[in-house]
Amino acid sequence: MIEIRTFRLRAGVDPERFSTLVTSVQTGVYYQQPGFVRQTIGRSGDTWLILTSWASPEAAERDLPVPPTKSVASDVEALHASIEAGSERLERYVGLD
C-alpha cells in the first residue's frame, strides 16, 4: 500500500525544523510499526509530501499499534501543529509491483 499525504506548513514554520521533526517521527514512531516499509518527504513550492509504503492495506489503515515514546510524543504534536489546518490530503494506492 502506498500512502501519499500532501499539505502546507503554517505561516512562520521553519522548513528545516519541520524536516527534523519528520525524521524524528519516522524513526521514533513509524519504524516501530508492523508492516511499515519506507517513508520519504518531498516539497514543491509551498506543498509538502510524505510518501509512505506499507506491506499491506491493513497495515496502512490500522491505528498505530506501537505508541510513540514520551521523548518522541512532543515531536509528533509539534509536527501536527506545524501543518496548516485544512490543507492536508491523504490518498492510498494499492501497489502493483
MOPAC internal coordinates of N, CA, C and O (Angstrom, degrees):
PM7 1SCF
backbone

  N    0.0000 0     0.00 0     0.00 0    0    0    0
  C    1.4459 1     0.00 0     0.00 0    1    0    0
  C    1.5274 1   107.48 1     0.00 0    2    1    0
  O    1.2310 1   121.55 1   -45.55 1    3    2    1
  N    1.3108 1   114.65 1   134.45 1    3    2    1
  C    1.4609 1   121.27 1   178.14 1    5    3    2
  C    1.5253 1   108.02 1  -111.93 1    6    5    3
  O    1.2310 1   120.76 1   -53.20 1    7    6    5
  N    1.2954 1   116.15 1   126.80 1    7    6    5
  C    1.4607 1   122.39 1  -178.10 1    9    7    6
  C    1.5225 1   108.57 1  -114.46 1   10    9    7
  O    1.2310 1   120.86 1   -54.57 1   11   10    9
  N    1.3310 1   115.97 1   125.43 1   11   10    9
  C    1.4616 1   121.34 1   179.41 1   13   11   10
  C    1.5192 1   108.45 1  -117.01 1   14   13   11
  O    1.2310 1   121.09 1   -62.11 1   15   14   13
  N    1.3108 1   115.53 1   117.89 1   15   14   13
  C    1.4698 1   122.23 1   179.62 1   17   15   14
  C    1.5269 1   107.72 1  -116.03 1   18   17   15
  O    1.2310 1   120.32 1   -58.71 1   19   18   17
  N    1.3298 1   116.99 1   121.29 1   19   18   17
  C    1.4586 1   121.19 1   177.01 1   21   19   18
  C    1.5253 1   109.31 1  -117.37 1   22   21   19
  O    1.2310 1   120.98 1   -27.10 1   23   22   21
  N    1.3204 1   115.72 1   152.90 1   23   22   21
  C    1.4714 1   120.75 1  -176.45 1   25   23   22
  C    1.5154 1   109.47 1  -171.22 1   26   25   23
  O    1.2310 1   121.09 1    -8.81 1   27   26   25
  N    1.3179 1   115.52 1   171.19 1   27   26   25
  C    1.4632 1   123.15 1   171.18 1   29   27   26
  C    1.5295 1   107.82 1  -117.18 1   30   29   27
  O    1.2310 1   121.06 1   -25.70 1   31   30   29
  N    1.3128 1   115.57 1   154.30 1   31   30   29
  C    1.4655 1   120.25 1   176.29 1   33   31   30
  C    1.5210 1   109.57 1   -85.31 1   34   33   31
  O    1.2310 1   121.26 1   -28.61 1   35   34   33
  N    1.3229 1   115.19 1   151.39 1   35   34   33
  C    1.4630 1   120.53 1   173.76 1   37   35   34
  C    1.5284 1   109.11 1   -62.79 1   38   37   35
  O    1.2310 1   120.57 1   -27.61 1   39   38   37
  N    1.3029 1   116.51 1   152.39 1   39   38   37
  C    1.4654 1   121.25 1   176.81 1   41   39   38
  C    1.5308 1   109.20 1   -57.33 1   42   41   39
  O    1.2310 1   120.94 1   -44.28 1   43   42   41
  N    1.3171 1   115.81 1   135.72 1   43   42   41
  C    1.4624 1   120.95 1   176.75 1   45   43   42
  C    1.5151 1   115.28 1    89.41 1   46   45   43
  O    1.2310 1   119.49 1   172.67 1   47   46   45
  N    1.3294 1   118.58 1    -7.33 1   47   46   45
  C    1.4681 1   120.20 1   179.16 1   49   47   46
  C    1.5249 1   108.87 1   -76.55 1   50   49   47
  O    1.2310 1   120.68 1   -50.55 1   51   50   49
  N    1.3094 1   116.30 1   129.45 1   51   50   49
  C    1.4574 1   122.33 1   179.71 1   53   51   50
  C    1.5329 1   109.29 1   -75.59 1   54   53   51
  O    1.2310 1   119.47 1   -60.46 1   55   54   53
  N    1.3418 1   118.62 1   119.54 1   55   54   53
  C    1.4630 1   121.28 1  -178.54 1   57   55   54
  C    1.5333 1   114.05 1   -58.40 1   58   57   55
  O    1.2310 1   120.18 1   143.42 1   59   58   57
  N    1.3192 1   117.25 1   -36.58 1   59   58   57
  C    1.4691 1   119.64 1   178.72 1   61   59   58
  C    1.5221 1   111.03 1   -66.69 1   62   61   59
  O    1.2310 1   120.56 1   138.39 1   63   62   61
  N    1.3166 1   116.54 1   -41.61 1   63   62   61
  C    1.4763 1   120.53 1   177.11 1   65   63   62
  C    1.5161 1   109.94 1   -63.83 1   66   65   63
  O    1.2310 1   120.35 1   139.14 1   67   66   65
  N    1.3401 1   116.93 1   -40.86 1   67   66   65
  C    1.4575 1   120.61 1   178.99 1   69   67   66
  C    1.5331 1   110.55 1   -61.92 1   70   69   67
  O    1.2310 1   120.10 1   135.70 1   71   70   69
  N    1.3252 1   117.42 1   -44.30 1   71   70   69
  C    1.4669 1   120.74 1   178.48 1   73   71   70
  C    1.5293 1   111.29 1   -59.91 1   74   73   71
  O    1.2310 1   120.51 1   142.81 1   75   74   73
  N    1.3288 1   116.62 1   -37.19 1   75   74   73
  C    1.4633 1   120.99 1   176.89 1   77   75   74
  C    1.5298 1   110.77 1   -64.73 1   78   77   75
  O    1.2310 1   120.52 1   139.46 1   79   78   77
  N    1.3333 1   116.60 1   -40.54 1   79   78   77
  C    1.4678 1   120.49 1   177.50 1   81   79   78
  C    1.5259 1   110.82 1   -62.97 1   82   81   79
  O    1.2310 1   120.47 1   137.12 1   83   82   81
  N    1.3266 1   116.70 1   -42.88 1   83   82   81
  C    1.4680 1   120.46 1   179.04 1   85   83   82
  C    1.5255 1   110.09 1   -59.29 1   86   85   83
  O    1.2310 1   120.15 1   134.46 1   87   86   85
  N    1.3190 1   117.33 1   -45.54 1   87   86   85
  C    1.4654 1   121.02 1   179.60 1   89   87   86
  C    1.5255 1   110.99 1   -61.33 1   90   89   87
  O    1.2310 1   119.99 1   137.29 1   91   90   89
  N    1.3155 1   117.63 1   -42.71 1   91   90   89
  C    1.4594 1   121.83 1   178.68 1   93   91   90
  C    1.5292 1   110.93 1   -61.32 1   94   93   91
  O    1.2310 1   120.57 1   135.56 1   95   94   93
  N    1.3249 1   116.51 1   -44.44 1   95   94   93
  C    1.4694 1   120.41 1  -178.94 1   97   95   94
  C    1.5290 1   110.50 1   -69.88 1   98   97   95
  O    1.2310 1   120.21 1   143.18 1   99   98   97
  N    1.3258 1   117.20 1   -36.82 1   99   98   97
  C    1.4691 1   119.73 1   176.32 1  101   99   98
  C    1.5246 1   110.53 1   -57.63 1  102  101   99
  O    1.2310 1   120.99 1   125.92 1  103  102  101
  N    1.3241 1   115.71 1   -54.08 1  103  102  101
  C    1.4625 1   119.56 1  -174.85 1  105  103  102
  C    1.5214 1   112.72 1   -74.48 1  106  105  103
  O    1.2310 1   120.34 1   145.81 1  107  106  105
  N    1.3279 1   116.96 1   -34.19 1  107  106  105
  C    1.4603 1   120.05 1  -176.20 1  109  107  106
  C    1.5133 1   115.36 1   -87.66 1  110  109  107
  O    1.2310 1   120.18 1   162.60 1  111  110  109
  N    1.3425 1   117.26 1   -17.40 1  111  110  109
  C    1.4646 1   119.96 1  -177.76 1  113  111  110
  C    1.5260 1   111.03 1  -124.94 1  114  113  111
  O    1.2310 1   120.45 1   116.70 1  115  114  113
  N    1.3187 1   116.74 1   -63.30 1  115  114  113
  C    1.4613 1   119.71 1  -171.64 1  117  115  114
  C    1.5203 1   113.53 1   -64.17 1  118  117  115
  O    1.2310 1   119.55 1   138.99 1  119  118  117
  N    1.3231 1   118.47 1   -41.01 1  119  118  117
  C    1.4598 1   120.21 1  -179.37 1  121  119  118
  C    1.5346 1   112.00 1   -62.14 1  122  121  119
  O    1.2310 1   119.84 1   163.10 1  123  122  121
  N    1.3148 1   117.90 1   -16.90 1  123  122  121
  C    1.4582 1   121.87 1  -179.11 1  125  123  122
  C    1.5388 1   112.82 1   -90.95 1  126  125  123
  O    1.2310 1   120.06 1   172.10 1  127  126  125
  N    1.3306 1   117.49 1    -7.90 1  127  126  125
  C    1.4616 1   121.20 1  -172.79 1  129  127  126
  C    1.5245 1   112.18 1   -85.52 1  130  129  127
  O    1.2310 1   120.64 1   -43.86 1  131  130  129
  N    1.3411 1   116.38 1   136.14 1  131  130  129
  C    1.4656 1   119.45 1   175.59 1  133  131  130
  C    1.5305 1   109.95 1   -61.98 1  134  133  131
  O    1.2310 1   120.48 1   -46.72 1  135  134  133
  N    1.3149 1   116.68 1   133.28 1  135  134  133
  C    1.4528 1   121.39 1   177.34 1  137  135  134
  C    1.5178 1   114.80 1    87.19 1  138  137  135
  O    1.2310 1   119.89 1   176.80 1  139  138  137
  N    1.3241 1   117.81 1    -3.20 1  139  138  137
  C    1.4623 1   120.56 1   177.17 1  141  139  138
  C    1.5250 1   108.75 1   -72.60 1  142  141  139
  O    1.2310 1   120.36 1   -44.76 1  143  142  141
  N    1.3479 1   116.91 1   135.24 1  143  142  141
  C    1.4536 1   121.05 1   179.93 1  145  143  142
  C    1.5297 1   110.97 1  -111.44 1  146  145  143
  O    1.2310 1   120.51 1   123.22 1  147  146  145
  N    1.3308 1   116.63 1   -56.78 1  147  146  145
  C    1.4666 1   119.41 1  -174.98 1  149  147  146
  C    1.5198 1   109.78 1  -161.94 1  150  149  147
  O    1.2310 1   121.04 1   -25.18 1  151  150  149
  N    1.3278 1   115.62 1   154.82 1  151  150  149
  C    1.4606 1   120.54 1   176.12 1  153  151  150
  C    1.5252 1   108.64 1  -144.34 1  154  153  151
  O    1.2310 1   120.92 1   -38.45 1  155  154  153
  N    1.3345 1   115.85 1   141.55 1  155  154  153
  C    1.4591 1   120.90 1   176.91 1  157  155  154
  C    1.5232 1   108.97 1  -142.43 1  158  157  155
  O    1.2310 1   120.84 1   -21.89 1  159  158  157
  N    1.3066 1   115.99 1   158.11 1  159  158  157
  C    1.4646 1   121.56 1  -177.69 1  161  159  158
  C    1.5276 1   108.64 1  -122.05 1  162  161  159
  O    1.2310 1   121.16 1   -32.84 1  163  162  161
  N    1.3197 1   115.39 1   147.16 1  163  162  161
  C    1.4570 1   120.48 1   177.72 1  165  163  162
  C    1.5207 1   110.07 1  -146.02 1  166  165  163
  O    1.2310 1   121.68 1   -10.47 1  167  166  165
  N    1.3239 1   114.39 1   169.53 1  167  166  165
  C    1.4591 1   119.23 1  -177.77 1  169  167  166
  C    1.5201 1   109.30 1  -149.01 1  170  169  167
  O    1.2310 1   120.81 1   -40.21 1  171  170  169
  N    1.3258 1   116.06 1   139.79 1  171  170  169
  C    1.4553 1   122.91 1   172.82 1  173  171  170
  C    1.5154 1   107.05 1  -136.57 1  174  173  171
  O    1.2310 1   120.61 1   -77.06 1  175  174  173
  N    1.3335 1   116.44 1   102.94 1  175  174  173
  C    1.4576 1   120.37 1  -175.78 1  177  175  174
  C    1.5178 1   110.43 1    63.51 1  178  177  175
  O    1.2310 1   120.46 1    55.76 1  179  178  177
  N    1.3296 1   116.72 1  -124.24 1  179  178  177
  C    1.4649 1   121.71 1  -179.95 1  181  179  178
  C    1.5266 1   113.19 1   -87.88 1  182  181  179
  O    1.2310 1   120.17 1   172.82 1  183  182  181
  N    1.3176 1   117.28 1    -7.18 1  183  182  181
  C    1.4680 1   120.76 1  -177.42 1  185  183  182
  C    1.5181 1   110.53 1   -96.20 1  186  185  183
  O    1.2310 1   121.53 1   -49.94 1  187  186  185
  N    1.3112 1   114.69 1   130.06 1  187  186  185
  C    1.4626 1   122.36 1   178.10 1  189  187  186
  C    1.5160 1   108.56 1  -107.87 1  190  189  187
  O    1.2310 1   120.96 1   -23.68 1  191  190  189
  N    1.3374 1   115.77 1   156.32 1  191  190  189
  C    1.4502 1   122.53 1   179.44 1  193  191  190
  C    1.5185 1   109.28 1  -137.94 1  194  193  191
  O    1.2310 1   120.83 1   -44.09 1  195  194  193
  N    1.3143 1   116.01 1   135.91 1  195  194  193
  C    1.4610 1   121.02 1   168.44 1  197  195  194
  C    1.5139 1   105.94 1  -120.35 1  198  197  195
  O    1.2310 1   120.69 1   -60.37 1  199  198  197
  N    1.3273 1   116.29 1   119.63 1  199  198  197
  C    1.4548 1   123.61 1  -178.89 1  201  199  198
  C    1.5205 1   107.87 1  -106.31 1  202  201  199
  O    1.2310 1   120.79 1   -58.73 1  203  202  201
  N    1.3244 1   116.09 1   121.27 1  203  202  201
  C    1.4637 1   120.91 1  -177.81 1  205  203  202
  C    1.5165 1   109.29 1  -122.50 1  206  205  203
  O    1.2310 1   120.64 1   -46.54 1  207  206  205
  N    1.3209 1   116.38 1   133.46 1  207  206  205
  C    1.4642 1   121.90 1   174.79 1  209  207  206
  C    1.5206 1   108.77 1  -107.16 1  210  209  207
  O    1.2310 1   121.47 1   -46.86 1  211  210  209
  N    1.3176 1   114.79 1   133.14 1  211  210  209
  C    1.4621 1   122.95 1   178.68 1  213  211  210
  C    1.5267 1   108.88 1  -120.29 1  214  213  211
  O    1.2310 1   120.27 1   -26.31 1  215  214  213
  N    1.3064 1   117.10 1   153.69 1  215  214  213
  C    1.4613 1   121.97 1  -179.28 1  217  215  214
  C    1.5232 1   112.73 1   -68.94 1  218  217  215
  O    1.2310 1   120.17 1   155.73 1  219  218  217
  N    1.3313 1   117.28 1   -24.27 1  219  218  217
  C    1.4657 1   120.69 1  -177.03 1  221  219  218
  C    1.5227 1   109.92 1  -156.82 1  222  221  219
  O    1.2310 1   120.04 1   -18.32 1  223  222  221
  N    1.3353 1   117.52 1   161.68 1  223  222  221
  C    1.4658 1   119.80 1   174.38 1  225  223  222
  C    1.5320 1   111.89 1   -59.83 1  226  225  223
  O    1.2310 1   120.31 1   143.61 1  227  226  225
  N    1.3110 1   117.02 1   -36.39 1  227  226  225
  C    1.4628 1   120.82 1  -179.95 1  229  227  226
  C    1.5272 1   111.40 1   -62.68 1  230  229  227
  O    1.2310 1   120.75 1   139.01 1  231  230  229
  N    1.3235 1   116.18 1   -40.99 1  231  230  229
  C    1.4707 1   120.22 1   179.21 1  233  231  230
  C    1.5276 1   110.69 1   -64.03 1  234  233  231
  O    1.2310 1   120.21 1   141.92 1  235  234  233
  N    1.3282 1   117.20 1   -38.08 1  235  234  233
  C    1.4639 1   121.02 1  -179.33 1  237  235  234
  C    1.5163 1   112.23 1   -71.29 1  238  237  235
  O    1.2310 1   120.43 1   145.98 1  239  238  237
  N    1.3145 1   116.78 1   -34.02 1  239  238  237
  C    1.4614 1   120.88 1  -171.16 1  241  239  238
  C    1.5197 1   114.75 1   -90.26 1  242  241  239
  O    1.2310 1   119.53 1   162.37 1  243  242  241
  N    1.3134 1   118.50 1   -17.63 1  243  242  241
  C    1.4676 1   119.25 1  -178.32 1  245  243  242
  C    1.5271 1   110.52 1   -79.03 1  246  245  243
  O    1.2310 1   121.54 1   -25.67 1  247  246  245
  N    1.3138 1   114.65 1   154.33 1  247  246  245
  C    1.4617 1   119.08 1   172.71 1  249  247  246
  C    1.5193 1   107.90 1   -62.59 1  250  249  247
  O    1.2310 1   120.73 1   -26.70 1  251  250  249
  N    1.3203 1   116.21 1   153.30 1  251  250  249
  C    1.4581 1   119.55 1  -178.65 1  253  251  250
  C    1.5282 1   109.66 1   -65.19 1  254  253  251
  O    1.2310 1   120.11 1   -69.76 1  255  254  253
  N    1.3390 1   117.39 1   110.24 1  255  254  253
  C    1.4630 1   119.79 1  -176.46 1  257  255  254
  C    1.5171 1   114.81 1   -72.74 1  258  257  255
  O    1.2310 1   120.15 1   157.47 1  259  258  257
  N    1.3217 1   117.32 1   -22.53 1  259  258  257
  C    1.4621 1   120.84 1   178.30 1  261  259  258
  C    1.5236 1   107.26 1  -105.30 1  262  261  259
  O    1.2310 1   120.23 1   -73.36 1  263  262  261
  N    1.3396 1   117.16 1   106.64 1  263  262  261
  C    1.4702 1   119.35 1  -177.23 1  265  263  262
  C    1.5252 1   111.54 1   -69.93 1  266  265  263
  O    1.2310 1   120.77 1   -24.52 1  267  266  265
  N    1.3389 1   116.12 1   155.48 1  267  266  265
  C    1.4741 1   118.80 1   178.34 1  269  267  266
  C    1.5242 1   110.73 1   -67.53 1  270  269  267
  O    1.2310 1   121.31 1   -27.30 1  271  270  269
  N    1.3267 1   115.10 1   152.70 1  271  270  269
  C    1.4547 1   119.32 1   174.25 1  273  271  270
  C    1.5283 1   108.10 1   -68.92 1  274  273  271
  O    1.2310 1   120.53 1   -16.68 1  275  274  273
  N    1.3166 1   116.59 1   163.32 1  275  274  273
  C    1.4708 1   120.31 1   179.71 1  277  275  274
  C    1.5163 1   111.54 1   -58.40 1  278  277  275
  O    1.2310 1   120.45 1   143.90 1  279  278  277
  N    1.3286 1   116.75 1   -36.10 1  279  278  277
  C    1.4631 1   119.75 1  -178.13 1  281  279  278
  C    1.5255 1   112.15 1   -68.57 1  282  281  279
  O    1.2310 1   119.66 1   152.66 1  283  282  281
  N    1.3179 1   118.25 1   -27.34 1  283  282  281
  C    1.4683 1   122.02 1  -179.38 1  285  283  282
  C    1.5308 1   110.90 1   -94.07 1  286  285  283
  O    1.2310 1   120.02 1   156.74 1  287  286  285
  N    1.3134 1   117.57 1   -23.26 1  287  286  285
  C    1.4702 1   120.82 1  -177.06 1  289  287  286
  C    1.5300 1   112.01 1   -56.25 1  290  289  287
  O    1.2310 1   119.96 1   142.20 1  291  290  289
  N    1.3157 1   117.69 1   -37.80 1  291  290  289
  C    1.4710 1   119.62 1   179.15 1  293  291  290
  C    1.5276 1   110.78 1   -67.68 1  294  293  291
  O    1.2310 1   120.02 1   146.93 1  295  294  293
  N    1.3391 1   117.57 1   -33.07 1  295  294  293
  C    1.4637 1   120.35 1   176.17 1  297  295  294
  C    1.5290 1   110.84 1   -69.19 1  298  297  295
  O    1.2310 1   120.23 1   143.52 1  299  298  297
  N    1.3271 1   117.16 1   -36.48 1  299  298  297
  C    1.4707 1   120.87 1   176.28 1  301  299  298
  C    1.5270 1   109.25 1   -61.00 1  302  301  299
  O    1.2310 1   120.40 1   133.07 1  303  302  301
  N    1.3182 1   116.85 1   -46.93 1  303  302  301
  C    1.4654 1   120.93 1   179.10 1  305  303  302
  C    1.5282 1   111.16 1   -62.57 1  306  305  303
  O    1.2310 1   120.36 1   136.87 1  307  306  305
  N    1.3230 1   116.92 1   -43.13 1  307  306  305
  C    1.4657 1   120.61 1  -179.73 1  309  307  306
  C    1.5207 1   111.29 1   -65.74 1  310  309  307
  O    1.2310 1   120.46 1   142.29 1  311  310  309
  N    1.3299 1   116.73 1   -37.71 1  311  310  309
  C    1.4606 1   120.57 1   177.56 1  313  311  310
  C    1.5274 1   110.38 1   -61.78 1  314  313  311
  O    1.2310 1   120.49 1   129.61 1  315  314  313
  N    1.3258 1   116.66 1   -50.39 1  315  314  313
  C    1.4678 1   120.10 1   179.40 1  317  315  314
  C    1.5319 1   111.75 1   -62.13 1  318  317  315
  O    1.2310 1   120.12 1   142.39 1  319  318  317
  N    1.3088 1   117.37 1   -37.61 1  319  318  317
  C    1.4656 1   121.32 1   179.97 1  321  319  318
  C    1.5319 1   111.65 1   -70.09 1  322  321  319
  O    1.2310 1   119.95 1   160.82 1  323  322  321
  N    1.3300 1   117.70 1   -19.18 1  323  322  321
  C    1.4628 1   121.76 1  -179.43 1  325  323  322
  C    1.5295 1   113.03 1   -80.10 1  326  325  323
  O    1.2310 1   120.50 1   163.88 1  327  326  325
  N    1.3344 1   116.66 1   -16.12 1  327  326  325
  C    1.4640 1   121.30 1  -175.74 1  329  327  326
  C    1.5211 1   110.10 1   -87.42 1  330  329  327
  O    1.2310 1   120.94 1   -47.93 1  331  330  329
  N    1.3242 1   115.80 1   132.07 1  331  330  329
  C    1.4646 1   121.61 1   179.06 1  333  331  330
  C    1.5279 1   110.01 1   -62.04 1  334  333  331
  O    1.2310 1   120.95 1   -52.96 1  335  334  333
  N    1.3105 1   115.78 1   127.04 1  335  334  333
  C    1.4708 1   121.21 1  -179.39 1  337  335  334
  C    1.5259 1   110.13 1   -57.06 1  338  337  335
  O    1.2310 1   121.04 1   -45.66 1  339  338  337
  N    1.3251 1   115.61 1   134.34 1  339  338  337
  C    1.4556 1   121.44 1   177.30 1  341  339  338
  C    1.5135 1   115.60 1    81.48 1  342  341  339
  O    1.2310 1   119.93 1   176.58 1  343  342  341
  N    1.3378 1   117.74 1    -3.42 1  343  342  341
  C    1.4651 1   119.67 1  -176.86 1  345  343  342
  C    1.5321 1   113.10 1   -94.54 1  346  345  343
  O    1.2310 1   120.22 1   168.05 1  347  346  345
  N    1.3161 1   117.19 1   -11.95 1  347  346  345
  C    1.4591 1   120.49 1  -173.06 1  349  347  346
  C    1.5294 1   111.88 1   -81.39 1  350  349  347
  O    1.2310 1   121.05 1   -46.88 1  351  350  349
  N    1.3381 1   115.60 1   133.12 1  351  350  349
  C    1.4626 1   123.15 1   176.38 1  353  351  350
  C    1.5227 1   108.21 1  -128.51 1  354  353  351
  O    1.2310 1   120.81 1   -39.98 1  355  354  353
  N    1.3306 1   116.06 1   140.02 1  355  354  353
  C    1.4582 1   121.50 1   179.12 1  357  355  354
  C    1.5193 1   108.70 1  -126.26 1  358  357  355
  O    1.2310 1   121.24 1   -49.88 1  359  358  357
  N    1.3370 1   115.24 1   130.12 1  359  358  357
  C    1.4628 1   121.53 1   174.72 1  361  359  358
  C    1.5190 1   107.75 1  -129.97 1  362  361  359
  O    1.2310 1   121.14 1   -37.29 1  363  362  361
  N    1.3366 1   115.43 1   142.71 1  363  362  361
  C    1.4707 1   120.65 1   177.52 1  365  363  362
  C    1.5154 1   108.96 1  -122.83 1  366  365  363
  O    1.2310 1   121.48 1   -40.86 1  367  366  365
  N    1.3443 1   114.78 1   139.14 1  367  366  365
  C    1.4538 1   121.56 1  -178.88 1  369  367  366
  C    1.5289 1   108.79 1  -129.80 1  370  369  367
  O    1.2310 1   120.99 1   -36.19 1  371  370  369
  N    1.3190 1   115.72 1   143.81 1  371  370  369
  C    1.4597 1   120.55 1   174.24 1  373  371  370
  C    1.5216 1   107.38 1   -81.85 1  374  373  371
  O    1.2310 1   120.33 1   -54.95 1  375  374  373
  N    1.3142 1   116.98 1   125.05 1  375  374  373
  C    1.4622 1   121.20 1   178.02 1  377  375  374
  C    1.5181 1   111.48 1   -68.82 1  378  377  375
  O    1.2310 1   120.40 1   -37.02 1  379  378  377
  N    1.3099 1   116.84 1   142.98 1  379  378  377
  C    1.4648 1   121.49 1  -177.53 1  381  379  378
  C    1.5264 1   113.14 1  -108.21 1  382  381  379
  O    1.2310 1   120.15 1  -179.05 1  383  382  381
  N    1.3215 1   117.32 1     0.95 1  383  382  381
  C    1.4700 1   118.29 1   178.17 1  385  383  382
  C    1.4882 1   111.85 1  -118.33 1  386  385  383
  O    1.2310 1   120.10 1   180.00 1  387  386  385

